[in-house]
Structure formats: structure tokens, C-alpha cells
Amino acid sequence: MPKTPSGAHHYPPESYATAHYPDIPGRMREALARYVCLHIQPGHFLMALLANDFMEVMARGDSENIAALRSYANLLYNHVPVECYGSREQVKAWLKRGSESSAMSSTARREFFF
């Protein structure tokens, strides 16, 4: 991932996620961005996905989100701070932490998702 001279991560302008993960619905990219950038709790499907709860993902997901599971996995693995997903405990800790300790700036993350 390229970095700016200041050392901050740099993402291509205007929605890298939209261009590279078009099957993830826009409303879900928005909810994921709020979670990652602002530490705002998402809905049940994303909570299950972030917590690595496959059975709950399958129960909560609509056909559009189920079809996008590979893209969700790639997006999380390659672009989202590992501290904010993987288990219910990690998700709860991320929500509790607040945005001041995040790995990337909120602006960089928002540009990535939108």
C-alpha cells in the first residue's frame, strides 16, 4: 500500500472500494465505513461478519450480501485494520476504543469506502 511523504497511507481517489468490490452493496460499504472510521456499531449482518460468526451471517444476510461474501473477506483481509474484526471480543473492543487510536486517519478511510 503506497504511503505519502508524511508516512500516512494513501488510497486512490474516489472510492477504491466501489471500484474493486462492486458487489458489496453501497449501503453496506457505508455502514462498514462508519464502523471502521467512527467506531459506530453496524447492523446484525455486519456484526456477525466482523465477529466471524458464519452461521449468523448466513441467517442474517440477504441474497445480495451472501453473494458478496468473497468480496467482504478480501476487503476485510486486505484493507481493514485487523484489530477491528475476527471475534466478538475484538468487535466489542473496537467499538469501545473510539476513533482516536485508529490505524488510518478517518479521512483516508472514508475516501477508501466512498
C-alpha positions in Angstrom: 0.0 0.0 0.0 1.6 3.3 -1.1 2.4 6.0 1.5 2.5 9.7 1.3 5.8 11.5 2.3 4.3 12.1 5.8 4.0 8.3 6.1 0.2 8.2 6.0 -1.4 5.5 3.8 -2.7 6.8 0.5 -5.7 5.4 -1.3 -6.7 6.2 -4.9 -9.2 9.0 -5.1 -13.0 8.4 -5.0 -14.0 5.0 -3.9 -11.4 2.4 -4.2 -13.8 0.0 -2.5 -16.6 0.8 -5.1 -14.2 0.1 -8.0 -12.7 -3.1 -6.6 -15.6 -4.5 -4.6 -18.6 -3.5 -6.7 -20.7 -6.5 -5.5 -20.7 -5.2 -1.9 -23.8 -3.0 -1.7 -23.2 0.7 -1.2 -25.3 0.8 1.9 -23.1 -1.9 3.4 -19.9 -0.1 2.4 -21.3 3.0 4.2 -22.1 1.0 7.4 -18.7 -0.6 7.3 -17.0 2.8 6.8 -18.9 4.2 9.9 -17.8 1.2 11.9 -14.1 1.3 10.9 -13.8 5.1 10.8 -16.1 6.2 13.6 -16.5 3.1 15.7 -20.2 3.1 15.2 -21.9 -0.3 15.6 -23.3 -1.7 12.3 -26.4 -3.9 11.9 -26.7 -7.5 12.7 -25.3 -8.9 9.4 -22.1 -6.8 9.5 -21.7 -7.5 13.3 -21.9 -11.2 12.5 -19.5 -10.9 9.6 -17.0 -8.9 11.6 -17.2 -11.3 14.6 -16.5 -14.2 12.2 -19.9 -15.9 13.0 -20.6 -17.8 9.8 -24.0 -19.3 11.0 -25.3 -15.8 12.0 -24.0 -14.3 8.7 -26.0 -16.9 6.7 -29.1 -16.3 8.9 -28.9 -12.5 8.7 -27.7 -11.9 5.1 -29.9 -11.2 2.2 -29.1 -12.7 -1.2 -27.1 -9.7 -2.3 -24.8 -9.8 0.8 -24.4 -13.6 0.7 -23.3 -13.3 -2.9 -20.7 -10.8 -1.9 -19.1 -12.8 0.9 -15.8 -13.4 -1.0 -15.5 -9.6 -1.6 -16.2 -8.9 2.1 -13.4 -11.4 3.0 -11.0 -9.8 0.6 -11.9 -6.3 1.7 -11.5 -7.1 5.4 -8.3 -9.0 5.0 -6.6 -6.6 2.7 -7.8 -3.2 3.8 -9.3 -3.1 7.3 -7.3 -2.9 10.5 -7.0 -6.4 11.9 -7.9 -5.1 15.4 -11.5 -4.4 14.4 -12.7 -7.8 13.3 -12.2 -11.5 13.9 -14.2 -12.2 17.0 -17.0 -10.8 19.1 -14.4 -9.6 21.6 -12.4 -7.8 19.0 -15.5 -6.1 17.6 -16.6 -5.0 21.1 -13.2 -3.7 21.9 -13.1 -1.7 18.6 -16.5 -0.2 19.4 -15.3 0.7 22.9 -12.0 2.2 21.9 -13.2 5.2 19.9 -11.6 6.7 16.9 -8.5 8.3 18.5 -6.5 5.1 18.4 -7.3 4.1 14.8 -4.6 2.9 12.4 -5.5 5.2 9.5 -7.0 8.7 9.5 -10.7 8.9 9.3 -10.4 10.9 6.1 -8.3 8.3 4.4 -10.7 5.5 5.3 -13.8 7.5 4.2 -12.1 8.1 0.8 -11.4 4.4 0.6 -15.0 3.3 1.2 -16.9 6.0 -0.7 
